[in-house]
Amino acid sequence: MITVERAAFARKTDDALLVLACEEREELYRDPRLLSLLSRARTLEEFRGRRDEEIVLVDPPEVGARRVILRGLGLAGRLDGETLRQAAGRAARRAQQMKRRGLSIAAPERGIEAVAGGEPLRALLEGAFLGNHRVDRERREREAEPLTSLRLLVRAEAAAGARRTAAEVEAACGAQLLARDWVNLPANEKPPARLAARIAREARRAGLAVERLSEADLHRRKMGALLAVARGSEARPELLVLRHGRSRDRRPPVVLVGKGVVFDSGGIHLKTGESLADMKADMAGAAAVAATVIGAARLGLDRPLIGVLPLVENMISGAAMRPGDIVRSHSGKRIEIGNTDAEGRLLLADALAWAEARFSPAVLIDVATLTGACVVALGERIAGVFSPEETLSRALAEAGRLTGERCWPMPLPEDYREYLKSHLADIRNLPSTRAGGAISAALFLQSFVEKTPWAHLDIAGPAFQKQESAFCGPGGTGFGVRLLLAWLRADALQAGGADG
């Protein structure tokens, strides 16, 4: 979908052309046609290059494009990758509204070299690619149609590097769109077996090895905590395993575990109000993990990588788990159920313990829409990262900074473990205090990881949004996919990997 072409602005085209400007008068381009166009645009009172300013020029004489979208970026000294993503994402959506078939982006030639880790073109292409996705694709009457093409217009000497970047953006962002689509599926279309089948099809297309564990398999592996969550639903649980890497590679893998509650009623602690309608998104962690492993395969990352996806539905029936029940986890620890709506940590506890014992990973990371407390602490746009490994926590936060998928290191104080103590079992799934709920949940998960470097990403805030944003419609965001892929690339490079 993304093509890189030599800039020829006089050529006639029905594409919309995106041209960028900063608030200062020093322009980002050298091409005389663009400089003339920008000079004329700045004579208009409504355009000064301030951030989020936008004007559309119709049939301007300077260029061959029928529509030119000019977007302001604000002060050059404050420019970052997210500003570029948002500018390109909004331009893609404006081109859709104008019934254009494609969007051409005039690549800036100077002034933004230090942006986005030195990769401003990547940020622009990510914003345009993600912004072109629509959540209303299955409606009979749509507000707009997705663009059929995105073109990056560059100088001839920059084309080779830009093409490599474009291919990487298509692989990573294409994977993120898979995660969005899986999250946006209504719960009746993704019970565990059907969702597992959907993900498995995409995984096999990407060349991954796939293993599906049925309810009987989970019983044999004594995953009592996971099975307790699934008891109340007629839809039976599954555990899906995706593997990327050469079969002869003996390096210990990175293992990612994603919470996959396809619908969370809360169980006997029934959720109330509007929150119930959004509980189809409680498998966003599993979606992000699956998409990350698929993205790694598409990118050809030279890193053994495994995704573990426990998929269940948390419902109410006569068989549902009850407050006060005690269940035996895969690790052997006995868990007292204090709240049936604290279910995600139960299936993650079994999945983490099983993955560590089965795969002996180099690093173990879980991704989950785990706690509302994390949303209270960090808001709806920032994930919490919990890890006893400071280096790992910093690396994930840095990957989030570069990709715009922000996460913030959170504490794991040892004395908070006393809130999880049970008089009847080894641990409670609900702390004895409401304060610090995101921390208590992370400490609960850590109790099921024996020795592997581990991190927990609580994505309850940024995984799902009510309103459209610059490059994402309402619904699932696919948060975490680009973050994890950026972290994997950086980690592989530091380890001497050959993924480039």
C-alpha positions in Angstrom: 0.0 0.0 0.0 2.9 2.4 0.8 5.1 3.4 -2.2 8.1 5.6 -2.2 8.6 7.8 -5.2 10.9 10.5 -6.4 9.3 13.9 -5.7 7.8 15.4 -8.9 5.3 17.9 -7.6 4.3 19.2 -11.1 2.8 15.8 -12.0 -1.0 15.8 -12.3 -2.7 13.6 -9.7 -6.0 13.2 -7.9 -4.2 12.3 -4.7 -4.3 14.8 -1.9 -0.8 16.2 -1.1 0.3 16.7 2.5 2.7 19.6 3.0 4.0 20.4 6.5 5.0 23.7 8.1 6.5 24.9 11.4 5.5 28.0 13.2 8.8 29.7 12.3 9.2 31.1 8.8 12.2 28.8 8.0 10.6 26.1 5.8 11.1 22.3 5.9 11.5 22.1 2.1 13.9 23.2 -0.6 11.7 22.5 -3.6 10.7 25.9 -5.2 7.2 24.8 -5.9 6.5 23.9 -2.3 8.2 27.1 -1.1 6.0 29.2 -3.4 2.9 27.3 -2.2 3.8 27.8 1.5 4.6 31.5 1.0 1.2 32.0 -0.5 -0.5 30.0 2.3 1.2 32.1 5.0 -0.5 35.2 3.6 -3.8 33.7 4.9 -4.7 34.8 8.4 -5.8 31.3 9.4 -2.5 29.6 8.7 0.7 30.4 10.6 2.1 26.9 11.0 0.9 26.5 14.6 0.3 22.9 15.8 -3.0 21.4 14.5 -3.7 24.3 12.1 -4.9 23.0 8.8 -6.0 24.5 5.5 -6.9 22.8 2.2 -6.0 24.5 -1.1 -8.0 23.5 -4.2 -6.2 23.2 -7.6 -3.2 25.4 -6.5 -1.1 26.5 -9.5 2.2 25.5 -7.9 1.7 21.7 -7.9 -0.2 19.1 -9.9 -2.2 17.8 -7.0 -5.9 18.7 -7.1 -6.0 19.1 -3.3 -3.2 20.2 -1.0 -3.5 19.7 2.8 -1.2 22.1 4.7 -0.8 21.2 8.3 1.1 23.1 11.0 3.5 21.4 13.4 4.1 24.2 15.9 7.6 25.3 17.0 10.4 23.3 15.5 12.2 23.1 18.8 9.3 21.2 20.4 8.7 18.9 17.5 8.5 15.1 18.3 7.5 11.9 16.6 3.9 12.0 17.9 3.3 15.4 16.4 4.3 14.0 13.0 2.1 10.9 13.5 -0.9 13.0 14.4 -0.4 15.4 11.5 -0.2 12.5 9.0 -3.0 10.6 10.6 -5.4 13.6 10.4 -4.3 14.3 6.8 -5.2 10.7 5.9 -8.7 11.1 7.4 -9.1 14.5 5.7 -8.2 12.9 2.4 -10.9 10.2 3.0 -13.5 12.9 3.7 -12.5 14.7 0.4 -13.1 11.4 -1.5 -9.5 11.2 -2.6 -8.2 7.8 -3.7 -4.7 8.4 -2.2 -2.5 10.6 -0.1 1.0 11.8 -1.1 3.3 13.0 1.6 5.9 15.6 0.7 8.8 14.3 2.9 10.5 17.2 4.8 14.0 17.8 3.6 15.5 19.7 6.6 14.9 20.9 10.1 13.5 17.7 11.7 16.4 15.3 11.7 16.4 14.8 15.5 12.8 13.9 15.7 11.5 10.4 16.6 14.8 8.9 17.3 16.2 10.3 14.0 13.3 8.7 12.0 10.8 11.4 11.1 9.7 9.5 8.0 8.8 6.5 10.0 6.6 8.6 12.3 4.8 10.2 9.3 4.2 6.9 7.6 2.9 5.3 10.8 0.5 8.1 11.3 -0.8 7.9 7.7 -1.1 4.1 7.7 -2.8 3.9 11.0 -5.0 6.9 10.3 -6.3 5.3 7.1 -7.8 2.4 9.0 -11.6 2.6 9.6 -13.7 0.9 12.2 -16.9 1.2 10.1 -15.7 -1.0 7.2 -18.5 -3.5 7.6 -21.3 -0.9 7.7 -23.4 -0.8 4.6 -23.3 3.0 4.6 -19.9 4.4 5.5 -18.9 8.0 6.2 -15.8 7.6 4.0 -13.7 4.9 2.3 -10.1 4.1 3.1 -7.5 5.4 0.8 -6.2 2.9 -1.7 -2.6 4.3 -1.7 -0.1 6.2 0.4 2.9 7.7 -1.4 6.0 9.2 0.2 7.6 11.7 -2.1 11.4 12.0 -1.5 14.6 13.1 -3.1 16.2 10.4 -5.3 19.1 9.9 -3.0 16.8 9.2 0.0 14.6 6.7 -1.8 16.4 3.4 -0.9 16.4 4.1 2.9 12.8 5.4 2.7 11.7 2.2 1.0 13.2 0.0 3.8 11.4 2.2 6.4 8.1 2.0 4.4 8.3 -1.8 4.4 8.9 -1.9 8.1 6.0 0.4 8.8 3.6 -1.7 6.7 4.7 -4.8 8.7 4.5 -3.3 12.1 1.4 -1.1 11.6 -0.4 -3.8 9.7 0.0 -6.1 12.7 -1.3 -3.3 15.0 -4.4 -3.1 12.8 -5.0 -6.8 13.3 -5.0 -6.2 17.0 -7.5 -3.3 16.6 -9.8 -5.5 14.5 -9.7 -8.4 17.0 -10.6 -6.0 19.9 -13.4 -4.4 17.9 -15.1 -7.7 17.2 -18.3 -8.1 19.2 -18.1 -10.7 21.9 -20.6 -12.9 20.2 -18.2 -13.3 17.3 -15.1 -14.2 19.3 -15.7 -16.9 21.9 -12.3 -18.4 22.8 -12.4 -21.1 20.1 -13.4 -18.8 17.3 -10.9 -16.1 18.3 -8.1 -18.7 18.6 -9.0 -19.9 15.0 -8.9 -16.3 13.7 -5.5 -15.6 15.2 -4.1 -19.0 14.2 -5.0 -18.3 10.6 -3.1 -15.0 10.5 -0.2 -16.5 12.4 0.2 -19.4 10.0 0.1 -16.9 7.1 3.0 -15.2 8.7 4.9 -18.4 9.0 4.5 -19.0 12.7 4.2 -22.4 14.4 0.8 -22.6 16.2 -0.3 -24.8 19.1 -3.8 -24.9 20.5 -4.5 -26.3 24.0 -8.1 -27.4 24.6 -10.0 -27.4 27.9 -9.0 -31.1 28.4 -5.3 -30.1 27.8 -5.6 -27.3 30.4 -7.0 -29.8 32.9 -4.1 -32.2 32.2 -1.7 -29.3 32.9 -3.5 -28.4 36.1 -4.3 -24.8 35.2 -6.9 -24.6 38.0 -6.9 -20.8 38.2 -7.6 -20.3 34.5 -10.3 -23.0 34.5 -12.0 -21.4 37.5 -12.5 -18.2 35.5 -14.0 -20.2 32.6 -16.4 -22.3 34.6 -19.4 -19.9 34.4 -19.4 -19.8 30.6 -20.8 -22.2 28.0 -17.8 -21.1 25.7 -14.9 -23.4 26.6 -11.4 -21.9 27.2 -8.4 -22.4 25.1 -4.7 -21.5 25.3 -3.0 -20.5 22.1 0.8 -20.6 21.6 2.5 -18.8 18.7 6.2 -19.3 17.9 8.5 -17.2 15.8 12.1 -18.3 15.1 14.1 -21.0 13.6 13.4 -24.4 15.0 17.2 -25.1 15.5 17.8 -21.8 17.4 18.8 -22.8 20.9 18.8 -19.3 22.3 16.2 -18.8 25.1 13.1 -17.1 23.8 11.4 -13.9 24.8 7.9 -15.0 25.9 5.0 -12.6 25.8 1.8 -13.5 27.7 -1.5 -11.7 26.9 -4.7 -11.6 28.9 -7.5 -12.9 26.7 -10.8 -12.5 28.5 -13.1 -12.3 25.4 -15.9 -10.9 27.5 -15.8 -10.0 31.2 -19.2 -9.8 32.9 -17.4 -9.6 36.3 -18.8 -13.0 37.3 -20.9 -13.0 40.5 -19.3 -9.6 41.2 -21.3 -8.4 38.2 -20.2 -5.2 36.5 -22.8 -2.5 36.2 -23.5 0.4 34.0 -21.9 1.4 30.7 -18.6 -0.4 31.4 -20.2 -3.8 30.5 -20.6 -2.8 26.8 -16.8 -2.3 26.5 -15.9 -5.6 28.1 -15.4 -7.1 24.6 -12.0 -5.3 24.9 -10.8 -7.3 27.9 -8.7 -9.4 25.5 -6.7 -6.5 24.2 -3.6 -7.8 25.9 -3.9 -11.1 24.0 -4.6 -9.2 20.8 -1.4 -7.1 21.3 0.7 -10.1 22.0 -0.5 -12.1 19.0 -0.1 -9.1 16.7 3.4 -8.5 18.1 4.6 -12.0 17.3 3.0 -11.8 13.8 4.7 -8.4 13.3 8.0 -9.9 14.3 7.7 -12.6 11.8 6.7 -10.1 9.0 9.7 -8.0 9.9 12.0 -11.0 10.0 13.4 -10.3 13.5 16.2 -12.6 14.4 14.9 -13.4 17.8 13.2 -16.5 19.2 9.8 -15.2 20.3 6.7 -17.0 21.8 3.3 -15.6 22.4 1.0 -17.3 25.0 -2.6 -16.4 24.9 -5.0 -17.7 27.6 -8.5 -17.2 26.1 -11.6 -17.4 28.4 -15.0 -15.8 29.0 -15.9 -14.7 32.5 -19.7 -15.2 32.8 -22.4 -16.1 35.4 -24.1 -19.4 35.9 -24.6 -22.1 38.5 -21.1 -23.3 37.7 -19.4 -20.0 38.1 -16.6 -19.5 40.6 -17.8 -17.9 43.9 -16.2 -15.4 46.3 -14.5 -17.5 49.0 -13.6 -20.4 46.7 -10.1 -21.7 46.8 -8.5 -22.8 43.6 -5.2 -24.6 42.9 -3.0 -22.9 40.3 -0.6 -24.5 37.9 2.3 -23.5 40.1 0.7 -25.4 43.0 -0.1 -22.2 45.0 -3.7 -22.1 46.3 -5.6 -18.9 45.6 -8.5 -17.6 47.7 -11.1 -15.9 45.5 -11.9 -12.5 47.0 -13.5 -11.1 44.0 -14.7 -12.8 40.8 -14.0 -9.6 38.8 -10.3 -9.9 39.6 -10.2 -12.7 37.0 -7.5 -11.5 34.6 -4.7 -12.1 37.2 -6.0 -15.7 37.7 -5.5 -16.8 34.1 -2.3 -14.9 33.8 -0.9 -16.6 36.9 -1.3 -20.0 35.3 -0.1 -18.8 31.9 3.0 -17.2 33.4 3.9 -20.1 35.6 3.4 -22.6 32.7 5.3 -20.5 30.2 8.3 -20.1 32.5 8.4 -23.8 33.2 7.8 -24.8 29.6 10.0 -22.4 27.7 12.8 -21.3 30.1 12.6 -17.8 28.6 15.2 -15.1 28.6 12.5 -12.5 29.4 8.9 -12.9 30.3 6.4 -10.0 29.7 2.7 -10.0 30.3 0.3 -7.5 28.7 -3.1 -7.0 30.2 -6.1 -4.7 30.6 -5.8 -5.5 34.3 -6.9 -2.7 36.6 -9.0 0.4 36.7 -6.6 1.5 39.4 -3.9 2.0 36.7 -6.3 4.2 34.7 -6.9 6.3 37.9 -3.2 6.6 38.4 -2.0 7.3 34.8 -5.1 8.3 32.8 -6.4 6.7 29.6 -3.3 7.3 27.4 -0.4 5.9 29.4 0.2 2.3 30.4 1.9 1.2 33.6 5.0 -0.9 33.5 5.9 -2.9 36.6 9.2 -4.8 36.8 11.8 -5.6 39.5 14.4 -5.3 36.6 15.2 -1.6 36.3 17.0 -2.0 33.0 14.0 -3.8 31.5 11.5 -1.2 32.8 13.6 1.6 31.3 14.0 -0.1 28.0 10.2 -0.6 27.7 9.6 3.0 28.7 12.1 4.2 26.0 10.4 2.1 23.4 7.2 3.7 24.4 8.7 7.2 24.1 9.9 6.5 20.5 6.7 5.0 19.3 4.3 7.3 21.1 2.8 4.4 23.1 3.7 5.8 26.4 4.3 3.7 29.5 5.4 4.8 33.0 7.5 2.8 35.4 5.6 1.9 38.6 6.8 0.6 42.0 6.7 -2.9 43.4 7.1 -2.3 47.1 7.7 -5.5 49.1 5.6 -4.4 52.1 2.5 -4.2 49.9 2.5 -8.0 49.6 0.9 -8.2 53.1 -2.3 -7.0 51.5 -2.5 -10.2 49.5 -2.2 -12.6 52.4 -4.9 -15.2 53.0 -5.7 -17.0 56.3 -6.9 -20.0 54.3 -4.7 -20.2 51.2 -1.3 -19.1 49.9 -2.5 -15.8 48.4 -5.7 -13.9 47.7 -6.6 -12.5 44.3 -8.1 -9.4 45.9 -6.0 -7.2 48.3 -7.3 -6.2 51.7 -7.3 -2.5 50.7 -8.6 -0.7 47.7 -5.6 1.7 47.6 -2.8 0.8 45.3 -4.8 -1.7 43.3 -2.6 -1.7 40.2 0.5 -2.4 42.4 -1.2 -5.2 44.3 -2.3 -6.8 41.0 1.3 -6.7 39.7 2.6 -8.1 42.9 0.1 -11.0 42.6 1.4 -11.8 39.1 5.1 -11.6 40.2 4.3 -14.3 42.8 3.9 -16.8 39.9 7.3 -16.0 38.2 10.1 -17.8 39.8 13.4 -16.5 38.4 12.9 -15.1 34.9 13.4 -11.4 34.3 9.7 -10.2 34.1 7.7 -7.1 33.4 4.0 -6.5 33.5 2.3 -3.9 31.2 -1.1 -2.7 32.5 -2.8 -1.3 29.4 -6.2 -0.8 30.8 -6.2 2.9 29.9 -4.8 3.1 26.4 -6.1 -0.2 25.0 -9.6 1.2 24.1 -11.0 4.7 23.4 -14.5 6.1 23.2 -13.7 8.9 20.7 -11.8 9.1 17.5 -8.2 10.4 17.8 -5.6 11.6 15.3 -4.9 8.2 13.8 -7.4 5.8 15.5 -11.1 5.5 15.4 -13.3 4.8 18.4 -12.7 1.3 19.9 -9.5 -0.8 20.1 -6.2 1.0 19.6 -3.8 -1.9 19.2 -1.7 -0.3 21.9 1.5 -2.1 22.7 2.3 -3.7 19.3 4.7 -1.0 18.0 6.1 -0.5 21.5 7.0 -4.2 21.9 8.3 -4.5 18.4 10.6 -1.4 18.9 11.8 -3.0 22.2 12.4 -6.3 20.5 14.4 -4.6 17.7 16.5 -2.6 20.2 17.1 -5.7 22.4 18.1 -7.8 19.4 20.5 -5.2 18.2 22.1 -4.9 21.6 22.5 -8.6 21.8 24.1 -8.7 18.4 21.0 -9.8 16.5 20.9 -9.7 12.7 17.5 -8.1 12.3 18.8 -4.7 11.3 
